[in-house]
Amino acid sequence: MLGCGASAKFAGQDVAPAVQNDLLAALLAHWEIDRPDIVAHDFGGLTALRGLFVNGLVHGSLTLLDAVAVLPSGSPFYAHVRRHEAAFAGVPADIHTALFRAYAQSAAHAPLPAATMQLYLEPWQGPVGQAAFYRWIAQSDLAAIEALQPLYRRPDCPVTLVWGEHDGFIPPHQGDELAAKLGAPAPERLPEAGHLVQEDAPERVVASLLRVLARDRGPASVRPWC
């Protein structure tokens, strides 16, 4: 997703949710992929859903992991950063690192190994990465969700929802609400998992994906994008 990972990061960059689904549409067009199997987590879920209902993309299947998709949305930390982006972007590097580590760990149910924590931290370090982290949060406004919710309906592809039972960022009941709006089965709740289900319960997540592919597409591969 633009502004994340190894993608470009710069001052004044537009990384709002409305940009991300246009990027997804352009990427799928560039790859010339017909009816892809999409797997999306957190704001990736919002991007995938906006791709469906705003851009008119056609997915072969859609698997949403603890997706940002219904209101209310956003932690108190997100709300605070939105009001004070510049102050957070300018804190000393060691303070930023401590804040990020605490934030990332709060997304997981089990302690994150040091090597895993470093993988999450690395793109957001240094003057460019630190500013990009708070820019991403500041631009993650609620308007994109508010505009999308009235468009929800049963999509023309199978939808699977997977949710961490201990997700403190997006509570499981919001997964139930999203399933109802999409006419999808109730989310598969993963015990002993928080928001970062891919870290807390990787085997269960992989098993869910294999079931989706076997049920809907036969032997296939998933080309990950977020």
MDAnalysis code that builds the backbone (N, CA, C; Angstrom):
import MDAnalysis as mda
import numpy as np

u = mda.Universe.empty(678, n_residues=226, atom_resindex=np.repeat(np.arange(226), 3), trajectory=True)
u.add_TopologyAttr("name", ["N", "CA", "C"] * 226)
u.add_TopologyAttr("resid", np.arange(1, 227))
u.add_TopologyAttr("resname", ["MET", "LEU", "GLY", "CYS", "GLY", "ALA", "SER", "ALA", "LYS", "PHE", "ALA", "GLY", "GLN", "ASP", "VAL", "ALA", "PRO", "ALA", "VAL", "GLN", "ASN", "ASP", "LEU", "LEU", "ALA", "ALA", "LEU", "LEU", "ALA", "HIS", "TRP", "GLU", "ILE", "ASP", "ARG", "PRO", "ASP", "ILE", "VAL", "ALA", "HIS", "ASP", "PHE", "GLY", "GLY", "LEU", "THR", "ALA", "LEU", "ARG", "GLY", "LEU", "PHE", "VAL", "ASN", "GLY", "LEU", "VAL", "HIS", "GLY", "SER", "LEU", "THR", "LEU", "LEU", "ASP", "ALA", "VAL", "ALA", "VAL", "LEU", "PRO", "SER", "GLY", "SER", "PRO", "PHE", "TYR", "ALA", "HIS", "VAL", "ARG", "ARG", "HIS", "GLU", "ALA", "ALA", "PHE", "ALA", "GLY", "VAL", "PRO", "ALA", "ASP", "ILE", "HIS", "THR", "ALA", "LEU", "PHE", "ARG", "ALA", "TYR", "ALA", "GLN", "SER", "ALA", "ALA", "HIS", "ALA", "PRO", "LEU", "PRO", "ALA", "ALA", "THR", "MET", "GLN", "LEU", "TYR", "LEU", "GLU", "PRO", "TRP", "GLN", "GLY", "PRO", "VAL", "GLY", "GLN", "ALA", "ALA", "PHE", "TYR", "ARG", "TRP", "ILE", "ALA", "GLN", "SER", "ASP", "LEU", "ALA", "ALA", "ILE", "GLU", "ALA", "LEU", "GLN", "PRO", "LEU", "TYR", "ARG", "ARG", "PRO", "ASP", "CYS", "PRO", "VAL", "THR", "LEU", "VAL", "TRP", "GLY", "GLU", "HIS", "ASP", "GLY", "PHE", "ILE", "PRO", "PRO", "HIS", "GLN", "GLY", "ASP", "GLU", "LEU", "ALA", "ALA", "LYS", "LEU", "GLY", "ALA", "PRO", "ALA", "PRO", "GLU", "ARG", "LEU", "PRO", "GLU", "ALA", "GLY", "HIS", "LEU", "VAL", "GLN", "GLU", "ASP", "ALA", "PRO", "GLU", "ARG", "VAL", "VAL", "ALA", "SER", "LEU", "LEU", "ARG", "VAL", "LEU", "ALA", "ARG", "ASP", "ARG", "GLY", "PRO", "ALA", "SER", "VAL", "ARG", "PRO", "TRP", "CYS"])
u.atoms.positions = np.array([
    [0.850, -1.184, 0.000],
    [0.000, 0.000, 0.000],
    [0.885, 1.233, 0.000],
    [0.475, 2.235, -0.757],
    [1.273, 3.443, -0.916],
    [1.551, 4.082, 0.438],
    [2.813, 4.414, 0.678],
    [3.208, 5.028, 1.930],
    [3.592, 4.029, 3.005],
    [3.502, 2.740, 2.706],
    [3.849, 1.685, 3.666],
    [5.006, 0.855, 3.128],
    [5.597, 0.059, 4.005],
    [6.626, -0.883, 3.578],
    [7.762, -0.204, 2.838],
    [8.134, -0.758, 1.690],
    [9.247, -0.227, 0.905],
    [8.786, 0.749, -0.169],
    [7.500, 1.124, -0.159],
    [7.008, 2.058, -1.177],
    [7.522, 3.466, -0.892],
    [7.321, 4.359, -1.857],
    [7.796, 5.734, -1.732],
    [7.154, 6.429, -0.540],
    [7.949, 7.276, 0.121],
    [7.475, 8.066, 1.258],
    [8.087, 9.455, 1.134],
    [7.258, 10.496, 1.208],
    [7.794, 11.856, 1.099],
    [6.800, 12.847, 1.697],
    [7.296, 14.002, 2.065],
    [6.470, 15.045, 2.670],
    [5.378, 15.477, 1.703],
    [4.178, 15.686, 2.224],
    [3.059, 16.109, 1.397],
    [2.401, 14.993, 0.623],
    [2.824, 13.765, 0.833],
    [2.286, 12.622, 0.088],
    [0.837, 12.344, 0.475],
    [0.026, 11.995, -0.510],
    [-1.363, 11.615, -0.272],
    [-1.424, 10.102, -0.148],
    [-1.700, 9.622, 1.058],
    [-1.801, 8.174, 1.294],
    [-3.175, 7.830, 1.871],
    [-4.148, 8.696, 1.651],
    [-5.489, 8.496, 2.193],
    [-6.113, 7.224, 1.631],
    [-7.098, 6.658, 2.330],
    [-7.730, 5.422, 1.863],
    [-8.251, 5.499, 0.438],
    [-8.761, 6.650, 0.024],
    [-9.306, 6.764, -1.330],
    [-8.242, 6.590, -2.407],
    [-6.981, 6.829, -2.057],
    [-5.883, 6.634, -3.006],
    [-5.579, 5.148, -3.167],
    [-5.704, 4.407, -2.085],
    [-5.246, 3.021, -2.077],
    [-6.072, 2.121, -3.000],
    [-7.401, 2.312, -3.042],
    [-8.192, 1.437, -3.926],
    [-7.955, 1.751, -5.397],
    [-7.664, 3.029, -5.713],
    [-7.299, 3.354, -7.098],
    [-5.975, 2.694, -7.466],
    [-5.065, 2.656, -6.513],
    [-3.785, 1.982, -6.736],
    [-3.991, 0.491, -6.962],
    [-4.870, -0.121, -6.158],
    [-5.164, -1.540, -6.340],
    [-5.746, -1.807, -7.722],
    [-6.680, -0.966, -8.144],
    [-7.283, -1.145, -9.468],
    [-6.230, -1.035, -10.565],
    [-5.317, -0.075, -10.422],
    [-4.262, 0.099, -11.420],
    [-3.304, -1.088, -11.420],
    [-3.017, -1.613, -10.226],
    [-2.108, -2.756, -10.122],
    [-2.692, -3.990, -10.792],
    [-3.968, -4.267, -10.536],
    [-4.596, -5.442, -11.142],
    [-4.684, -5.296, -12.658],
    [-4.929, -4.071, -13.117],
    [-4.955, -3.834, -14.568],
    [-3.567, -4.056, -15.173],
    [-2.540, -3.597, -14.461],
    [-1.166, -3.760, -14.948],
    [-0.784, -5.234, -15.011],
    [-1.197, -5.989, -14.008],
    [-0.888, -7.420, -13.978],
    [-1.792, -8.227, -14.911],
    [-2.875, -7.625, -15.359],
    [-3.853, -8.284, -16.229],
    [-4.380, -9.570, -15.567],
    [-4.744, -9.434, -14.300],
    [-5.262, -10.571, -13.546],
    [-6.779, -10.550, -13.597],
    [-7.354, -11.681, -13.935],
    [-8.808, -11.816, -13.995],
    [-9.299, -12.517, -12.736],
    [-10.200, -11.883, -11.999],
    [-10.827, -12.446, -10.807],
    [-9.783, -12.973, -9.816],
    [-8.958, -12.091, -9.276],
    [-7.930, -12.526, -8.331],
    [-8.527, -12.932, -6.991],
    [-7.812, -13.780, -6.285],
    [-8.147, -14.104, -4.904],
    [-7.444, -13.073, -4.022],
    [-8.223, -12.250, -3.340],
    [-7.672, -11.161, -2.550],
    [-7.683, -11.529, -1.074],
    [-6.563, -11.311, -0.412],
    [-6.446, -11.493, 1.029],
    [-5.996, -10.153, 1.599],
    [-6.770, -9.601, 2.534],
    [-6.476, -8.249, 2.997],
    [-6.683, -8.126, 4.497],
    [-5.769, -7.415, 5.138],
    [-5.787, -7.229, 6.588],
    [-5.899, -5.742, 6.919],
    [-6.649, -5.410, 7.983],
    [-6.724, -4.055, 8.517],
    [-7.164, -3.077, 7.417],
    [-6.394, -2.006, 7.159],
    [-6.770, -1.049, 6.128],
    [-6.706, -1.662, 4.729],
    [-5.992, -2.772, 4.570],
    [-6.061, -3.487, 3.306],
    [-7.470, -3.961, 3.023],
    [-8.200, -4.325, 4.098],
    [-9.592, -4.733, 3.929],
    [-10.451, -3.600, 3.406],
    [-10.241, -2.395, 3.951],
    [-10.978, -1.236, 3.449],
    [-10.656, -0.990, 1.982],
    [-9.396, -1.141, 1.617],
    [-8.988, -0.955, 0.227],
    [-9.654, -1.965, -0.690],
    [-9.668, -3.232, -0.264],
    [-10.277, -4.279, -1.087],
    [-11.776, -4.049, -1.251],
    [-12.444, -3.617, -0.173],
    [-13.877, -3.373, -0.245],
    [-14.188, -2.139, -1.095],
    [-13.384, -1.111, -0.989],
    [-13.574, 0.064, -1.847],
    [-13.298, -0.303, -3.309],
    [-12.340, -1.210, -3.526],
    [-12.101, -1.676, -4.887],
    [-13.331, -2.335, -5.475],
    [-14.030, -3.116, -4.643],
    [-15.251, -3.786, -5.096],
    [-16.374, -2.794, -5.383],
    [-16.669, -1.948, -4.394],
    [-17.893, -1.164, -4.440],
    [-17.707, 0.244, -5.013],
    [-16.474, 0.709, -5.099],
    [-16.213, 2.033, -5.687],
    [-15.618, 1.899, -7.086],
    [-14.603, 1.038, -7.217],
    [-13.930, 0.881, -8.510],
    [-14.575, -0.172, -9.396],
    [-15.467, -0.978, -8.852],
    [-16.121, -1.997, -9.652],
    [-15.234, -3.175, -9.995],
    [-14.224, -3.444, -9.178],
    [-13.363, -4.595, -9.433],
    [-14.141, -5.894, -9.220],
    [-13.700, -6.939, -9.863],
    [-14.322, -8.255, -9.733],
    [-13.279, -9.200, -9.151],
    [-13.564, -9.701, -7.963],
    [-12.644, -10.615, -7.296],
    [-13.126, -12.057, -7.460],
    [-12.176, -12.981, -7.489],
    [-12.537, -14.389, -7.467],
    [-13.004, -14.801, -6.085],
    [-12.323, -14.295, -5.068],
    [-12.720, -14.479, -3.682],
    [-12.104, -13.352, -2.879],
    [-12.678, -13.105, -1.715],
    [-12.176, -12.047, -0.837],
    [-12.106, -12.588, 0.580],
    [-10.916, -12.578, 1.141],
    [-10.710, -12.984, 2.524],
    [-10.250, -11.774, 3.313],
    [-11.025, -11.409, 4.330],
    [-10.743, -10.228, 5.142],
    [-10.300, -10.658, 6.532],
    [-9.159, -10.175, 6.938],
    [-8.601, -10.475, 8.253],
    [-8.689, -9.214, 9.113],
    [-9.550, -9.217, 10.116],
    [-9.649, -8.090, 11.055],
    [-9.648, -6.758, 10.290],
    [-10.598, -6.614, 9.394],
    [-10.595, -5.506, 8.446],
    [-11.159, -4.219, 9.040],
    [-10.587, -3.106, 8.638],
    [-11.168, -1.789, 8.886],
    [-12.299, -1.621, 7.881],
    [-13.548, -1.556, 8.358],
    [-14.649, -1.561, 7.392],
    [-15.938, -0.936, 7.896],
    [-16.119, -0.832, 9.205],
    [-17.352, -0.265, 9.745],
    [-17.006, 0.749, 10.832],
    [-17.920, 1.674, 11.043],
    [-17.758, 2.683, 12.094],
    [-18.422, 2.211, 13.381],
    [-17.940, 2.630, 14.537],
    [-16.794, 3.527, 14.743],
    [-15.476, 2.818, 14.486],
    [-14.462, 3.570, 14.151],
    [-13.168, 2.979, 13.812],
    [-12.057, 3.873, 14.356],
    [-10.954, 3.248, 14.704],
    [-9.793, 3.996, 15.163],
    [-9.616, 3.948, 16.665],
    [-8.395, 3.685, 17.080],
    [-8.063, 3.638, 18.493],
    [-7.889, 5.052, 19.029],
    [-7.887, 5.235, 20.361],
    [-7.589, 6.559, 20.927],
    [-6.236, 7.094, 20.458],
    [-5.268, 6.192, 20.253],
    [-3.958, 6.610, 19.754],
    [-4.089, 7.237, 18.369],
    [-4.854, 6.592, 17.476],
    [-5.068, 7.135, 16.138],
    [-5.702, 8.521, 16.219],
    [-6.727, 8.650, 17.051],
    [-7.424, 9.927, 17.156],
    [-6.488, 11.018, 17.666],
    [-5.628, 10.678, 18.602],
    [-4.700, 11.662, 19.157],
    [-3.660, 12.085, 18.122],
    [-3.130, 11.116, 17.377],
    [-2.130, 11.436, 16.355],
    [-2.730, 12.326, 15.270],
    [-3.987, 12.064, 14.895],
    [-4.626, 12.902, 13.871],
    [-4.623, 14.369, 14.273],
    [-4.752, 14.632, 15.552],
    [-4.800, 16.017, 16.032],
    [-3.410, 16.625, 16.202],
    [-2.378, 15.778, 16.297],
    [-1.043, 16.281, 16.634],
    [0.031, 15.619, 15.770],
    [-0.229, 15.468, 14.484],
    [0.708, 14.743, 13.611],
    [2.112, 15.323, 13.676],
    [2.242, 16.641, 13.547],
    [3.571, 17.259, 13.497],
    [4.355, 17.016, 14.776],
    [3.665, 17.060, 15.907],
    [4.355, 16.842, 17.177],
    [4.913, 15.430, 17.263],
    [4.145, 14.442, 16.821],
    [4.622, 13.062, 16.857],
    [5.734, 12.840, 15.845],
    [5.601, 13.417, 14.664],
    [6.619, 13.228, 13.626],
    [7.966, 13.790, 14.054],
    [7.959, 14.753, 14.972],
    [9.198, 15.396, 15.380],
    [9.793, 14.927, 16.690],
    [9.223, 13.887, 17.320],
    [9.791, 13.416, 18.589],
    [11.145, 12.763, 18.330],
    [12.030, 12.723, 19.331],
    [13.315, 12.043, 19.152],
    [13.118, 10.591, 18.715],
    [14.077, 10.085, 17.971],
    [13.957, 8.756, 17.370],
    [13.731, 7.659, 18.411],
    [14.405, 7.759, 19.569],
    [14.244, 6.705, 20.561],
    [12.840, 6.709, 21.164],
    [12.244, 7.902, 21.276],
    [10.873, 7.994, 21.778],
    [9.903, 7.397, 20.754],
    [10.132, 7.718, 19.482],
    [9.298, 7.142, 18.425],
    [9.388, 5.619, 18.431],
    [10.603, 5.093, 18.552],
    [10.780, 3.635, 18.568],
    [10.013, 3.006, 19.722],
    [10.084, 3.618, 20.897],
    [9.372, 3.084, 22.053],
    [7.857, 3.144, 21.839],
    [7.377, 4.244, 21.270],
    [5.947, 4.378, 20.983],
    [5.502, 3.305, 19.991],
    [6.299, 3.136, 18.938],
    [5.917, 2.162, 17.908],
    [5.891, 0.750, 18.471],
    [6.909, 0.398, 19.250],
    [6.958, -0.950, 19.818],
    [5.745, -1.212, 20.708],
    [5.373, -0.229, 21.513],
    [4.205, -0.394, 22.378],
    [2.934, -0.523, 21.552],
    [2.835, 0.284, 20.510],
    [1.657, 0.245, 19.622],
    [1.559, -1.105, 18.915],
    [2.656, -1.572, 18.342],
    [2.641, -2.840, 17.610],
    [2.330, -3.999, 18.544],
    [2.919, -4.000, 19.740],
    [2.661, -5.096, 20.659],
    [1.212, -5.113, 21.111],
    [0.587, -3.949, 21.221],
    [-0.812, -3.909, 21.631],
    [-1.730, -4.509, 20.575],
    [-1.231, -4.667, 19.358],
    [-2.031, -5.276, 18.292],
    [-1.981, -6.796, 18.330],
    [-1.034, -7.348, 19.062],
    [-0.865, -8.803, 19.132],
    [-1.325, -9.311, 20.489],
    [-1.763, -10.561, 20.518],
    [-2.191, -11.177, 21.777],
    [-1.008, -11.784, 22.513],
    [-0.074, -12.351, 21.767],
    [1.121, -12.941, 22.358],
    [2.302, -11.997, 22.138],
    [3.339, -12.072, 22.967],
    [4.517, -11.225, 22.772],
    [5.136, -11.453, 21.385],
    [5.420, -10.373, 20.701],
    [6.043, -10.476, 19.387],
    [7.542, -10.740, 19.555],
    [8.091, -11.726, 18.848],
    [9.535, -11.946, 18.905],
    [10.290, -10.700, 18.447],
    [11.491, -10.534, 18.940],
    [12.282, -9.347, 18.619],
    [12.476, -9.182, 17.108],
    [12.763, -10.299, 16.421],
    [12.985, -10.222, 14.977],
    [11.716, -9.788, 14.247],
    [10.563, -10.261, 14.705],
    [9.293, -9.871, 14.087],
    [9.009, -8.395, 14.331],
    [9.219, -7.944, 15.562],
    [9.018, -6.535, 15.881],
    [9.901, -5.658, 14.999],
    [11.133, -6.073, 14.770],
    [12.048, -5.284, 13.950],
    [11.558, -5.188, 12.512],
    [10.966, -6.272, 11.999],
    [10.430, -6.239, 10.632],
    [9.325, -5.191, 10.506],
    [8.472, -5.105, 11.528],
    [7.404, -4.112, 11.498],
    [7.949, -2.694, 11.673],
    [8.977, -2.548, 12.489],
    [9.518, -1.230, 12.786],
    [10.349, -0.654, 11.651],
    [11.096, -1.498, 10.960],
    [12.119, -1.029, 10.015],
    [11.621, -0.009, 8.994],
    [10.461, -0.203, 8.334],
    [10.050, 0.784, 7.329],
    [9.715, 2.159, 7.907],
    [9.504, 2.214, 9.220],
    [9.054, 3.453, 9.854],
    [10.167, 4.127, 10.649],
    [11.429, 3.743, 10.406],
    [12.549, 4.347, 11.109],
    [13.208, 5.433, 10.278],
    [14.031, 6.249, 10.935],
    [14.708, 7.345, 10.262],
    [13.763, 8.520, 10.050],
    [14.282, 9.666, 9.665],
    [13.442, 10.856, 9.489],
    [12.302, 10.644, 8.494],
    [12.570, 9.933, 7.397],
    [11.538, 9.706, 6.378],
    [10.490, 8.716, 6.879],
    [10.944, 7.593, 7.424],
    [10.015, 6.567, 7.880],
    [9.176, 7.015, 9.062],
    [9.796, 7.718, 10.002],
    [9.060, 8.184, 11.178],
    [7.952, 9.145, 10.772],
    [8.270, 10.118, 9.925],
    [7.240, 11.060, 9.468],
    [6.148, 10.327, 8.692],
    [6.530, 9.315, 7.918],
    [5.549, 8.573, 7.112],
    [4.571, 7.807, 7.996],
    [5.055, 7.293, 9.116],
    [4.179, 6.538, 10.021],
    [3.048, 7.421, 10.540],
    [3.387, 8.605, 10.989],
    [2.362, 9.497, 11.533],
    [1.536, 10.145, 10.433],
    [2.129, 10.306, 9.245],
    [1.352, 10.794, 8.092],
    [0.258, 9.785, 7.739],
    [0.617, 8.498, 7.739],
    [-0.348, 7.437, 7.431],
    [-1.520, 7.482, 8.399],
    [-1.213, 7.582, 9.691],
    [-2.280, 7.617, 10.693],
    [-3.136, 8.868, 10.528],
    [-2.498, 10.007, 10.349],
    [-3.225, 11.274, 10.255],
    [-4.185, 11.293, 9.074],
    [-3.815, 10.618, 7.987],
    [-4.658, 10.632, 6.791],
    [-5.669, 9.483, 6.762],
    [-5.625, 8.619, 7.756],
    [-6.575, 7.502, 7.801],
    [-7.910, 7.997, 8.363],
    [-8.531, 8.894, 7.614],
    [-9.757, 9.516, 8.092],
    [-10.939, 8.550, 7.988],
    [-12.010, 8.917, 8.662],
    [-13.185, 8.055, 8.712],
    [-14.122, 8.275, 7.533],
    [-13.891, 9.317, 6.744],
    [-14.808, 9.637, 5.648],
    [-14.877, 8.512, 4.625],
    [-13.753, 7.829, 4.392],
    [-13.740, 6.749, 3.402],
    [-14.629, 5.595, 3.836],
    [-14.669, 5.333, 5.146],
    [-15.549, 4.277, 5.660],
    [-17.000, 4.744, 5.619],
    [-17.221, 5.977, 6.037],
    [-18.583, 6.525, 6.076],
    [-19.220, 6.520, 4.698],
    [-18.430, 6.865, 3.668],
    [-18.955, 6.888, 2.309],
    [-19.183, 5.488, 1.758],
    [-18.426, 4.516, 2.260],
    [-18.512, 3.156, 1.728],
    [-19.670, 2.363, 2.323],
    [-19.968, 2.577, 3.589],
    [-20.955, 1.732, 4.275],
    [-22.311, 1.647, 3.571],
    [-22.834, 2.754, 3.017],
    [-24.125, 2.636, 2.328],
    [-24.075, 1.780, 1.066],
    [-22.874, 1.507, 0.558],
    [-22.733, 0.743, -0.682],
    [-22.660, -0.757, -0.438],
    [-22.531, -1.160, 0.819],
    [-22.357, -2.573, 1.102],
    [-23.566, -3.390, 0.652],
    [-23.270, -4.541, 0.065],
    [-24.275, -5.514, -0.348],
    [-23.549, -6.844, -0.492],
    [-24.262, -7.874, -0.853],
    [-23.612, -9.164, -1.102],
    [-22.814, -9.061, -2.401],
    [-21.492, -9.172, -2.353],
    [-20.697, -9.058, -3.586],
    [-20.818, -10.306, -4.451],
    [-20.336, -10.188, -5.677],
    [-20.404, -11.301, -6.625],
    [-19.187, -12.217, -6.494],
    [-18.771, -12.452, -5.283],
    [-17.674, -13.390, -5.027],
    [-17.810, -13.888, -3.593],
    [-17.282, -15.066, -3.304],
    [-17.326, -15.558, -1.922],
    [-16.503, -14.665, -0.992],
    [-17.027, -14.410, 0.186],
    [-16.335, -13.593, 1.188],
    [-16.127, -14.414, 2.449],
    [-14.901, -14.436, 2.927],
    [-14.551, -15.117, 4.172],
    [-13.969, -14.092, 5.133],
    [-14.486, -14.071, 6.352],
    [-13.977, -13.173, 7.377],
    [-13.291, -13.979, 8.464],
    [-12.125, -13.518, 8.865],
    [-11.351, -14.141, 9.929],
    [-11.020, -13.061, 10.945],
    [-11.255, -13.348, 12.231],
    [-11.087, -12.317, 13.258],
    [-10.398, -12.894, 14.483],
    [-9.497, -12.131, 15.059],
    [-8.886, -12.518, 16.321],
    [-9.864, -12.314, 17.469],
    [-10.032, -13.323, 18.281],
    [-10.975, -13.255, 19.395],
    [-10.625, -12.141, 20.376],
    [-9.341, -11.791, 20.435],
    [-8.881, -10.779, 21.384],
    [-8.439, -9.502, 20.672],
    [-9.007, -9.219, 19.518],
    [-8.658, -8.003, 18.787],
    [-9.129, -6.782, 19.583],
    [-8.171, -6.000, 20.072],
    [-8.501, -4.792, 20.809],
    [-8.577, -3.568, 19.941],
    [-8.177, -3.676, 18.671],
    [-8.251, -2.552, 17.743],
    [-9.619, -2.502, 17.061],
    [-10.036, -3.650, 16.508],
    [-11.326, -3.769, 15.826],
    [-12.044, -4.951, 16.463],
    [-12.904, -4.711, 17.429],
    [-13.512, -5.796, 18.204],
    [-14.258, -6.794, 17.324],
    [-14.316, -8.055, 17.746],
    [-14.976, -9.094, 16.951],
    [-16.416, -8.771, 16.573],
    [-17.132, -8.028, 17.422],
    [-18.524, -7.732, 17.071],
    [-18.620, -6.884, 15.807],
    [-17.558, -6.134, 15.484],
    [-17.567, -5.388, 14.227],
    [-17.412, -6.323, 13.039],
    [-16.721, -7.442, 13.235],
    [-16.667, -8.458, 12.196],
    [-18.035, -9.056, 11.941],
    [-18.788, -9.287, 13.018],
    [-20.159, -9.790, 12.868],
    [-21.014, -8.793, 12.091],
    [-20.853, -7.508, 12.413],
    [-21.630, -6.463, 11.722],
    [-21.271, -6.416, 10.247],
    [-19.980, -6.503, 9.947],
    [-19.550, -6.479, 8.550],
    [-20.094, -7.685, 7.793],
    [-20.057, -8.859, 8.398],
    [-20.586, -10.062, 7.752],
    [-22.050, -9.875, 7.395],
    [-22.823, -9.283, 8.298],
    [-24.241, -9.054, 8.032],
    [-24.427, -8.094, 6.867],
    [-23.608, -7.061, 6.799],
    [-23.733, -6.069, 5.729],
    [-23.375, -6.658, 4.371],
    [-22.468, -7.648, 4.368],
    [-22.015, -8.253, 3.115],
    [-22.753, -9.548, 2.786],
    [-23.684, -9.946, 3.634],
    [-24.365, -11.212, 3.414],
    [-23.409, -12.382, 3.441],
    [-22.380, -12.286, 4.275],
    [-21.338, -13.316, 4.357],
    [-21.518, -14.144, 5.612],
    [-20.934, -15.343, 5.658],
    [-20.973, -16.134, 6.893],
    [-20.309, -15.388, 8.044],
    [-20.693, -15.726, 9.253],
    [-20.085, -15.113, 10.431],
    [-18.576, -15.337, 10.405],
    [-17.827, -14.387, 10.924],
    [-16.369, -14.538, 10.908],
    [-15.893, -15.778, 11.658],
    [-14.838, -16.361, 11.159],
    [-14.145, -17.412, 11.902],
    [-13.317, -16.727, 12.979],
    [-13.650, -16.971, 14.218],
    [-12.930, -16.333, 15.319],
    [-11.774, -17.221, 15.760],
    [-10.598, -16.615, 15.848],
    [-9.400, -17.365, 16.212],
    [-9.077, -17.122, 17.679],
    [-9.147, -18.157, 18.509],
    [-8.804, -18.001, 19.928],
    [-7.320, -17.713, 20.082],
    [-6.990, -17.040, 21.156],
    [-5.589, -16.710, 21.449],
    [-4.964, -15.865, 20.341],
    [-5.774, -15.054, 19.681],
    [-5.267, -14.170, 18.631],
    [-5.844, -12.775, 18.825],
    [-5.004, -11.770, 18.567],
    [-5.432, -10.385, 18.617],
    [-5.645, -9.831, 17.227],
    [-5.306, -8.557, 17.040],
    [-5.495, -7.931, 15.734],
    [-4.523, -8.490, 14.697],
    [-3.316, -8.775, 15.130],
    [-2.321, -9.337, 14.212],
    [-2.477, -10.856, 14.152],
    [-3.566, -11.295, 13.553],
    [-3.827, -12.740, 13.500],
    [-2.743, -13.482, 12.747],
    [-2.122, -12.820, 11.778],
    [-1.079, -13.481, 10.997],
    [0.151, -13.788, 11.851],
    [0.307, -13.083, 12.974],
    [1.407, -13.359, 13.894],
    [0.975, -14.282, 15.027],
    [-0.230, -14.060, 15.551],
    [-0.705, -14.846, 16.689],
    [-1.138, -16.252, 16.299],
    [-1.688, -16.409, 15.103],
    [-2.230, -17.713, 14.701],
    [-1.959, -17.974, 13.217],
    [-0.690, -18.001, 12.803],
    [-0.383, -18.143, 11.370],
    [-0.908, -19.434, 10.761],
    [-0.845, -20.533, 11.525],
    [-1.304, -21.809, 10.966],
    [-2.807, -21.770, 10.706],
    [-3.567, -21.155, 11.614],
    [-5.012, -21.070, 11.437],
    [-5.359, -20.176, 10.251],
    [-4.593, -19.112, 10.069],
    [-4.843, -18.218, 8.927],
    [-4.563, -18.947, 7.616],
    [-3.434, -19.650, 7.547],
    [-3.102, -20.398, 6.334],
    [-4.151, -21.461, 6.055],
    [-4.618, -22.153, 7.091],
    [-5.640, -23.182, 6.908],
    [-6.919, -22.564, 6.340],
    [-7.292, -21.390, 6.821],
    [-8.487, -20.713, 6.304],
    [-8.313, -20.370, 4.831],
    [-7.140, -19.879, 4.465],
    [-6.895, -19.515, 3.069],
    [-6.922, -20.746, 2.171],
    [-6.348, -21.843, 2.631],
    [-6.361, -23.063, 1.821],
    [-7.781, -23.565, 1.610],
    [-8.625, -23.429, 2.630],
    [-10.016, -23.841, 2.483],
    [-10.734, -22.960, 1.465],
    [-10.448, -21.657, 1.488],
    [-11.068, -20.745, 0.518],
    [-10.679, -21.141, -0.898],
    [-9.398, -21.373, -1.118],
    [-8.930, -21.705, -2.463],
    [-9.467, -23.046, -2.932],
    [-9.490, -24.014, -2.048],
    [-9.983, -25.335, -2.427],
    [-11.472, -25.307, -2.724],
    [-12.216, -24.493, -1.975],
    [-13.675, -24.439, -2.135],
    [-14.085, -23.663, -3.379],
    [-13.411, -22.541, -3.607],
    [-13.898, -21.597, -4.611],
    [-13.150, -21.643, -5.940],
    [-11.883, -22.055, -5.894],
    [-11.080, -21.910, -7.109],
    [-10.382, -23.189, -7.536],
    [-10.353, -24.189, -6.683],
    [-9.539, -25.352, -6.986],
    [-8.082, -25.003, -6.734],
    [-7.135, -25.809, -7.226],
    [-5.720, -25.513, -7.043],
    [-5.400, -24.132, -7.599],
    [-4.822, -23.275, -6.769],
    [-4.529, -21.902, -7.187],
    [-3.457, -21.330, -6.275],
    [-2.980, -20.178, -6.638],
    [-2.026, -19.475, -5.807],
    [-2.557, -18.090, -5.491],
    [-2.148, -17.574, -4.353],
    [-2.552, -16.231, -3.954],
    [-1.374, -15.302, -4.203],
    [-1.620, -14.224, -4.924],
    [-0.566, -13.243, -5.178],
    [-0.759, -12.090, -4.180],
    [0.053, -12.025, -3.114],
    [-0.213, -11.053, -2.055],
    [0.148, -9.640, -2.492],
    [-0.627, -8.676, -2.013],
    [-0.353, -7.272, -2.329],
    [-0.358, -6.396, -1.094],
    [-0.810, -6.882, 0.052],
    [-0.714, -6.051, 1.272],
    [-0.713, -6.965, 2.477],
])
